[in-house]
């Protein structure tokens, strides 16, 4: 029995890795084609484009693992069914439950891989890739408006015209209000760098406003204590879905302290927690297909079904994020619903196959 379980795990793992490699190659090729449009901008040559594509690969690995688990497991089981290996396993005393438990372990291994890549690798590789591209093309990180990037910091509203790849701020405007929302001071600085605890501002012009007069001062250097940290600027480089859970949690706290809406980032945080579980759920979806009769379709048909289901899962993830934001659903519900629906579908299909 151990030999059979080992064979099941080995064949399924091999198929999943093969599918994953194919999907990764396809997405990397699309990235390469897209980046070729920017070739020649600044120092952005073919070497840096290839490096950018390689650094972006972990993000694609994180995205495709559940789909690869689904398609790879379907292919492995369909091949075994075609060779009558599954029938022999059943005759040897292995129930669908035992076969499923062996495959679930494979799914859990890939769930762990998904978590590690998504939490420890992707946020950093994505950040490095974007900084490489921005620096090579002589661009800036973000300009949400024509006036630059805006953020609320306590009783202050901060406008940064440019954020450079090394997290240096350029042309900073700090508008400080009192508790009655009356403008008190305006600080304009040419640049700012984080020293580990606060921001060192250069070429600062400070304007104090009062009911009776306006005073202006100039400083070559000054210190700015702020809740804004370079880590929070990661949102300008990495989309919420590719940020680490810790960075998402920190940014949600920052937004909460400043009484700003956090729904988008709460959904992304819950998705980071739930998404790896999808690998095990995909095993549940794939398992019934191995026990369908040959007349229900060969290996090719089952692989096609796996591709359609994988696309459906990714689409549902995106749809429920937007539905959650539009309808103000809880972040947990929006993030969990696609995986939950697929899990219910997998269990129902298993019950149906077992009853045949």
N, C-alpha and C positions, 0 to 999 in steps of 0.2 A: 504493500500500500504506500509506503514511503517513496518507493521508486516511482510509482505512478504520479504521486503528488509533485515530486521533484521534476518529473518530465513535463507535467502540466505547467508548472511555474516557469521552467526554462523556456519552453516553446512560446508561451504567452509573452514573457519578458522580451525575448528575441524579436517577436513580431511588433511589439509596442515600440521598441527602440528603432526598428527599421522604419516604421511609419513616422515616428518623431523626427528622424533624420531627414526623411523626404519632405515633411511639412516645413521643417526649419530651413532646408535648402531653398524651398519655394519662396518663403517669406523673405529670406535674405536676398534672393535674386530680385524680388520686387523692390526691396530697399535700395539695392544697387542701381536699378533702372531709374528710380526716383531721384537719387542723389546725383546721377550723371548730368542732370539739368543744371546743377550748381557748379560743375567743374569749371575751373578758371577764375572763380570769384576769390579774390585775395590769394592766399596760398593753399587753397583747397584743391589739391591735385588728386590723382587716382590713388596714390598711396594712402592719403588721409581718408579718402572715401571708403576704401576697403577696411581700414581700421575702424571707421565709424560703423560700418555694417557689422563687423565682428563684435564690437562693443554693444551693439543693439541686439545681438543674438540672444542673450539671456532673457530679455524681455519677451521674445517670441517663444522661447522654451517654456516660460511660465504660462503663456497663453495657450499653447498647443498640447500640453501634457494630457489634460483630461480627454481631449478629442483623440489624441494618439492612443490613449488607453482604450477608448471605445472601439476605434477602428482596428487596432492591433489585436484586441481580444476577440473581436468578431472574426477577423481573418484566421486567427489561430484555431478557434473553435470550429469554424466552417471547414477548414482543412482537415481537422481531426474527424469531423462528421463525414466528410467525403471519403476518407480512408477507413471509415467504420471503427475508428479508435474509440470514439465516445460510447458506441454501442458495447464494445468489449469492456470498457470501464464499468458501464452499468451492470453488465452480466457478471463482472468480477466482484460486485457487491458495493460499488461506489454509487451513492445516491447523488441526485442533483445538488443537495445541500452540502455534501462533502466536497464535491467538485467546486461548488461555489465558494466554500470556505477557503480552499486552497488558492483560488483566484483572487479572493478578497484580500488575502495577505499581499499578493502582488500589487493590488490597487493601493493598499496602505503604504507600501514602499514608495510608490510613485507619488502618493500624497505627501509623504515626507520630503521627497525631492522637490516637489512643487513649492512647499513651504520654505525650504532652505533657499531655493533659487529666488523666489519672490521676496523673501525677507532680507536675505544677506547679500545676494549678488546683483539682482536687477536694479535696485535703487541706486547703487554706486556706479555700475557699468553704464546705466542710462545717463546719469549725471555727467560722468566723464565724457561720454559720447557727445552729448549736447554741448558741453563746454568746448570740446575739440572742434566741433563744427562752427560754433559761434565765433571762436577765436580765429579760426582759419579764414572765415568769410568776412571778418571785420564787422561783425554784427553786435547787437546788444541782446541781453537775455530776454527782456520783455518791455513792452510799452502797451499796457492795457488800453490807454487812451492816448490821444495826441500829446497830452501834457506829461505822459509817463505813467508810472505805477503809483497807485494810491493805497494806503493802509491806515487803519485806525489804531492808535497806540495810546490807551488810557484816555485822557482828555485832549489828546493831540491828534491831528490829522497830518499824515506825512505823505509828501509827494516826492518821488524819486524819478528824475527824468531818465536815467539810465542805470542799469545794474550790469556790471562787467562780469565776465566768467569767473574771476577770482573773488566774487562777492563784494567787490568794491562798489560803493555807491557814488554816483556822479550827479551834481546839481540837485542838492537836497533842500526841500522847503518844508519847514516844520511849523504848523499853525496850532498854537496852544490856546485852549479855551478854559474858562473857569467853570464852576458847577452850574452857573446860570447860562451857559453857552454863549458867553461874551468873549470875544477874541482878546487875548491878553498880550501875547508876543508872537512875533514872526521871526524865525531863524532861517537864513539862507546860507548854505555852505556849498563850496565848490566840489568837495569830495569827502568821503568818510570811509574809514576802515575799522573793522572790529578787532579789539585788542584782547579778546578773551572774556571780558566782563562788560565792556561798554564800547561806544563808538568814538573814535578820534576824528573830529571834524577839522577840516582845513579851510582857511579863508572864509571866516564866518562873519556875516553881518546880522546883528540882532536888532530888532525894532520892538520897543516896548510901547504898548498902547494903554492909555488911560482916558478917563472922561475929560481931562483938561488939556493934556499935551501928549506929544509923540516924541520919544527919544530913540536915537539910533547909536549903536556901538559897533565897532569892528574888532575882530580878534583873528590873529594869525592861526591859532590853534585853540580848540576848546573840547570839552568832553560831554558826551550826550548819553545819559542813562535811558535805556529803552528796553521794552519787552521784546522788541524785534531782534532776532538772532539770525545768523547766516543760514542755520538749518531751516528756518521758516521760508527762506528764499528758494528752497528746493522746489517749492510748488511752481516756480517760474521755469524750472528746468525739466521736472518730471511730472507727468500727469498723475492725478491722485491714485489711479489703479496700479501704478508702478512704484509708488512711494512705499517705504517700509511702514509697518504698523505703528512703530514708535513715533516716526515723524508725523504720521497722520494724527495720532493721539495728541502729540504736542501742539500741532496746529489747531486741532479742534479746541483744545484748552485755551489757546490764544484767542480764537474767535469768540469763544464763550465769555471770556473775561472782558472782551470789547463789545459784547452784546450783538454779535453778528451771527448770521445764519450759518449753521454747521451741517445741514442735511446732506449736502453733496459729499462731504468728507466722512461723515458717519457711515453712510452707505458703503463708501470705498473701504473703510476700516472693517466693517462686518464682512464685506466680500473677501477681504484678505484672510479672514479667519475661516470662512466657510468654503471658499473656492477649492482648497486642497481636498476637502471631503468628496468633491465631485469625482475624483479618481476612483474611489470605492463605489460610488453610485453608478458610474459608467460600467463597471463590472456587472452590476445587477441588470443593467439594460442589455448588455451584450450576451449574457449567459443564456437566455431563452433561445436566441438565434442559433446556437449550436445544436439544439435539439429539435429544430424544425425539420420536417421531412425534405428530402432532396427535391421533391416536386415543388416545394415552396420557393425554390431558387438556389442557384449554385453559389460558389464562393464570391464571384463577381457581384452578384445581386446583393449579397449580404454586406459586402464592403461598401457598395453604393448606399445601402440603407444606413450603414454606420456614418458615412460622410454626411448624409442628409440630417441624421439625428445630431451629429456634432455641430453642424451649422445652426440647426434649430436651437441647440442649447446656448450657443454664443449669442444668437439673436435675442433669445429670451432674457439673457442676462442684461443686455443693453436696454431692451424694452422696459423691463421691470425697474431699472434704475431711473429712467425718465418718468415712468408712471408713478413711482414713489415720490419723486420730486414734485410732480404736478399735483398729485392728490394728497401730499403731506402724509404718506404712510410712514410707519416706523422704519428706521434704517434696517433693523433685523429682518422685518418682513420683506422688504424690497430686495435684500441681498440673498435671503434664504429661499424665496419662492421658486425660482427655476430649479434649483437642486432638489428641493422637496417634491416638486411635481414629477421630476424624472425618477426620483426614488420610488414614489408611489406607482408610477408607470412600470418600473422594473419589477417591483414586487407582484403587481397584478399579472404581468406577463409570465413570471415564474410560476405563479399559482395555476394559470391557465395551461401552461405547458405540462406541469406535473399532473394535471387532471386528465390529460389526453390519454 
